[in-house]
Amino acid sequence: MQIRLRPGITLRQGTFSAVIAPERVILAALNNNPELERFLFLFVCGNYSRLISHIGRSASSFEVRRPFTADQFLSVIREAGHTIIFIEHDPSLFETAERLLEPAGSALKEAGHEALVVLYAPAMDRPFAALARQADRVIEIVNPGEPDPRQRMAAGRSGRRGDGRPQAQTMLEV
């Protein structure tokens, strides 16, 4: 059992992978792989999900769990007995519970011994990085033609746009 993200990038059972990618890449990987319906699939998301309403799954083997705290997240991962565990990262779960980042990362790693575990986010943040430290693989997919997310973040911190102009500066067209 595997999930193909792009040619040459395949996620396999028995691993914990952290994936940073555009939403459409992840949705295509989940929706264009009918083989996934044969397996027990757990979709974990927190307070807000960008993906769940776009996933075309109606099989009884597809379960959604929505933990609203880091403690609940940890319980969901430890209790999961699914073949595929897909986590849509929600940094707000760990805002007041940073102490649980390391145990949560360890629980994801442990679950990855038996299942295919995917931790997904469209962009890197501090809680995602802490969880991803335990991952077997960290994969970042950037679409050609789009600015590198790290450059956008650096531009935002410097007070400049991605094209080098100050953020307060606008261009008038004649």
N, C-alpha and C positions, 0 to 999 in steps of 0.2 A: 504494500500500500504506500502511495506516495502522492505528493502534490507538486505539480510542475508549475513554477512561477514564470519562467522564461526558458528558452532553449539553453540547456547547460546548467540551469539552476533548479534542482529538484530537492524537495524536502521528503525525508524518509522516516518510517517508523523506527522508534528506538533512539530518537534524537530530540533535543530541545533547541529550536532555532529562534533567534530574534530577527525580525524582518522589519526594515524601514523601507516603505515603498508608497507610491501613489495609490490612492484608494482603488482606482480602476484596474490596476495590476492585480491586486488581491481579490477583488470581486470576480475578475475574469478567471483567476486560478480556482476559486471556489465554485463558481457557477458553470464553468465549462468542463468540469470533470465529473461526469455522471457516476463514475466508479466510487466516489466518496459516499454515495447514498447507501452503499452496502455495509458501511462501518458505523459503529456507535460514535457520533460526532457531538462534542460538547462545545458550544459557543459561549464564551464568557465575556461579558461587557459590563461596564459599571453604570454610572449615572446617565451617560449619554453615549449613543452608538451612531456612528456615521454609516455603518455597514449593514446592520441587521435588516433594515427595510428593503435592501437591495439584493439580499441573498435569496435565491430561488430554491428553497428547500421546504418540502412539506412532508418528508418521510418521517415515520415514527422514530427513526434512529437519530433524528436531529433534535438536540435538547439545548435550550437557552437558559443560562443562569446569570442573574444580575446582582452580584454582591455590591453593597453600598458602602462598605467599610473595608479596610485592609484585613481585619480579623475575619470577616465573612469571605473575602477573597481567598485567604489562606485555607479556610475550611473547605471551600469549593474545590480547590486544587488537590488538597490531601484526600478528599473523599471520592474524587473522580475515578471511575472505572471504565473510561471510554477509550476507544482506539485512537481517536483524534481529539486533541484538546486545543482549541483555537481561542486565544485571548486577545481581544481588542483592548489595547492599553488605555487606561484611564488614570492619568496622574493625580486626579483629585482624591482617589482612594487613599493615597499615602501622604496627603498634605499634613495631617496631624499624627501620622503613624510611621514616620521614617524608620523607626526601630524595627519595623516588620519587613523592610525591603530585603534584608539579607535572608531571613527565614523564608520569605516568599520566593526569592530566587532559588534557594535550595529545594523548595517544594516543587518548583517547575522542573528543575534538573532531575529530581527523583522521579517525577511523573514521566519524564522523557526516557527513562530506562525501559518502560513498557509500552508507551504510546508515542504518537507523533505529536509533539507539543510545539505550537507556534505562538510566539508573543509578537503581536503586530502593532506598529504605530506609523502614522504618516510622516512623522518627524521625531528626531531624537529630543529627549528632555532628560533631566537629572534622574527621576525615578526609573525611567526606561533603561537608562545606562546602568543603573545599579542592579536592576533585574537581569539585564543582558550579560553581566559579568559571569554569570553561571552557565550561559548558553554554550552549546557545542559549536554553534556557528552564528555569526552575526552577518546578515546580508543587507546591503543597502542598494536599492535600485533607484536610479535617477534617470528620468527620461531625457534623451538627447534634445537639445534646444531649450530645456528648462534650466534656469540658474541652479547651481549646486546649493542645496539647503544650508550648508555651512557658510557659504558666501553671503546668503540672505541674512543669516543670523548675525554674522560679523558686521554686515552693513548696518543692521538695526542697532547694534550696540555702539557703533561709531557715530550714529546720527546721520548716516548717509544712506542713500538708496543703493540698490544693486548696481546702477549705472554710474555711481560715484558722485552724483549730485546730492547736496544736502537735502534732508527730508522736508524742510520748510520751503525749499525752492520749487517753484512751478514754472513750467515752460508755457509761454503764451504763443499761440499761433496767429499769424497775420493773414 
